[in-house]
Amino acid sequence: MIYNVALIGYGYWGPKLARNIHNSSIFNLKFIVDSSQKNLNKAKSEFPLSILLKNYHKIKNDSVDLVVISTPTKTHFFLANYFLKFSNVLIEKPLSLNLKDAIALEKMAKKNKKMLFVDYPFIFSGSINYIKKIIQSKKYGKLNQIETFREQAPIRTDADVVWDLGVHDISIFKYLLKSNPKKITSLKYNTIKTIKKDTAYINLHYGNNLKIFIKNSWISPIKIRLIKFKFDNAILFCDENEPIYKLKIYTISKNNKNNYKLEIPGIDLSEPLSNLIAYIGKCLKKKQNPIFKNNLNVEITKILEKI
Ligand SMILES: NC(=O)c1ccc[n+]([C@@H]2O[C@H](COP(=O)([O-])OP(=O)(O)OC[C@H]3O[C@@H](n4cnc5c(N)ncnc54)[C@H](O)[C@@H]3O)[C@@H](O)[C@H]2O)c1
């Protein structure tokens, strides 16, 4: 079975979704919609076989199996609410601008027996899934601390840096740890004249004495996507900017706790977005959505709102 897709929004992120949908053998990129003629022209030159529309109302309820929404966050609730009445929906992160809307969208999906996926790309990455296995197996002992640095990204005007970048960290921790933080403290700043807060320092305290520090900032001369996981017997660096050696494991010497040996594990390097698209294909076929069950989207949004 081939599933028909409508992609709404062909700005910065939309073309990456389009390429991965187009490259998948289970999906047909039937429609590309963008209210900007310039971006529609770009879509036409890159995907000449897709039907190009300026207005999403032209998509009829029997013509698509999946609607992919990659428009600015302030439009997410309205668009997802519209399409969930007749289609499964993949929506860009963050799902919404507040918890109330996230809950309403989940309710809408349930009511209409549709699946709602959110693009949290890192939970579909080989590196994060490798780390998940290490945490579960306790290969390096207990996990005690995590520090994450996510810096440099386009400045948004509808969502602050926590909802825009911090959502990646929160989705990763929700996926890896299952549990929720017991205590949250945060400082948020405007380091330059942005409409929304552009920099955040966040501390999350989990049970079992696990402490997490998150730094998010749009404002940085270099792009940083680094997470450090500190276990009893190893410190693991996960650098999503590295093309191949994304994971570096520094095992700690038993005799000298500040003496390390480097190991570089082989990991699955396939593009997270292509893994996400393949996952959605399987979910549509099996009518099951294991990763997003147990209210993953609402749980993530709850933490964002608390921060
Ligand atoms: N998953 C990720 O890692 C990741 C990365 C970047 C952006 N994003 C998310 O993707 C979304 C889009 O971000 P972007 O950077 O591509 O934004 P963008 O402004 O570059 O593109 C948005 C596009 O949507 C179009 N659009 C807006 N309203 C529309 C409507 N009602 N109908 C049709 N088209 C409409 C605009 O014309 C524009 O082409 C945001 O929610 C952002 O947070 C996710």
PDBQT file of the ligand as one rigid body, heavy atoms in Angstrom, charges set to zero:
ROOT
HETATM    1  N1  LIG A 401      12.558  19.110  13.729  1.00  0.00    +0.000 N 
HETATM    2  C1  LIG A 401      13.512  20.004  13.618  1.00  0.00    +0.000 C 
HETATM    3  O1  LIG A 401      14.683  19.752  13.948  1.00  0.00    +0.000 OA
HETATM    4  C2  LIG A 401      13.158  21.363  13.105  1.00  0.00    +0.000 A 
HETATM    5  C3  LIG A 401      14.125  22.198  12.525  1.00  0.00    +0.000 A 
HETATM    6  C4  LIG A 401      13.730  23.450  12.051  1.00  0.00    +0.000 A 
HETATM    7  C5  LIG A 401      12.415  23.854  12.161  1.00  0.00    +0.000 A 
HETATM    8  N2  LIG A 401      11.503  23.037  12.739  1.00  0.00    +0.000 N 
HETATM    9  C6  LIG A 401      10.097  23.445  12.899  1.00  0.00    +0.000 C 
HETATM   10  O2  LIG A 401       9.466  23.494  11.624  1.00  0.00    +0.000 OA
HETATM   11  C7  LIG A 401       8.454  24.503  11.617  1.00  0.00    +0.000 C 
HETATM   12  C8  LIG A 401       8.721  25.431  10.441  1.00  0.00    +0.000 C 
HETATM   13  O3  LIG A 401       9.963  26.047  10.612  1.00  0.00    +0.000 OA
HETATM   14  P1  LIG A 401      10.763  26.666   9.378  1.00  0.00    +0.000 P 
HETATM   15  O4  LIG A 401      12.073  27.084   9.915  1.00  0.00    +0.000 OA
HETATM   16  O5  LIG A 401      10.710  25.760   8.201  1.00  0.00    +0.000 OA
HETATM   17  O6  LIG A 401       9.874  27.962   9.090  1.00  0.00    +0.000 OA
HETATM   18  P2  LIG A 401       9.834  28.831   7.750  1.00  0.00    +0.000 P 
HETATM   19  O7  LIG A 401       9.247  30.136   8.123  1.00  0.00    +0.000 OA
HETATM   20  O8  LIG A 401      11.164  28.795   7.071  1.00  0.00    +0.000 OA
HETATM   21  O9  LIG A 401       8.815  28.040   6.806  1.00  0.00    +0.000 OA
HETATM   22  C9  LIG A 401       7.436  27.980   7.053  1.00  0.00    +0.000 C 
HETATM   23  C10 LIG A 401       6.707  27.915   5.716  1.00  0.00    +0.000 C 
HETATM   24  O10 LIG A 401       5.308  27.768   5.970  1.00  0.00    +0.000 OA
HETATM   25  C11 LIG A 401       4.576  28.590   5.057  1.00  0.00    +0.000 C 
HETATM   26  N3  LIG A 401       3.265  28.865   5.654  1.00  0.00    +0.000 N 
HETATM   27  C12 LIG A 401       2.983  29.600   6.756  1.00  0.00    +0.000 A 
HETATM   28  N4  LIG A 401       1.651  29.579   7.027  1.00  0.00    +0.000 NA
HETATM   29  C13 LIG A 401       1.089  28.803   6.060  1.00  0.00    +0.000 A 
HETATM   30  C14 LIG A 401      -0.244  28.394   5.793  1.00  0.00    +0.000 A 
HETATM   31  N5  LIG A 401      -1.276  28.759   6.578  1.00  0.00    +0.000 N 
HETATM   32  N6  LIG A 401      -0.473  27.619   4.694  1.00  0.00    +0.000 NA
HETATM   33  C15 LIG A 401       0.544  27.241   3.899  1.00  0.00    +0.000 A 
HETATM   34  N7  LIG A 401       1.837  27.613   4.105  1.00  0.00    +0.000 NA
HETATM   35  C16 LIG A 401       2.105  28.361   5.177  1.00  0.00    +0.000 A 
HETATM   36  C17 LIG A 401       5.463  29.821   4.874  1.00  0.00    +0.000 C 
HETATM   37  O11 LIG A 401       5.158  30.488   3.663  1.00  0.00    +0.000 OA
HETATM   38  C18 LIG A 401       6.858  29.188   4.859  1.00  0.00    +0.000 C 
HETATM   39  O12 LIG A 401       7.264  28.817   3.549  1.00  0.00    +0.000 OA
HETATM   40  C19 LIG A 401       8.547  25.204  12.975  1.00  0.00    +0.000 C 
HETATM   41  O13 LIG A 401       7.567  24.693  13.844  1.00  0.00    +0.000 OA
HETATM   42  C20 LIG A 401       9.930  24.832  13.500  1.00  0.00    +0.000 C 
HETATM   43  O14 LIG A 401      10.012  24.781  14.919  1.00  0.00    +0.000 OA
HETATM   44  C21 LIG A 401      11.850  21.806  13.186  1.00  0.00    +0.000 A 
ENDROOT
TORSDOF 0
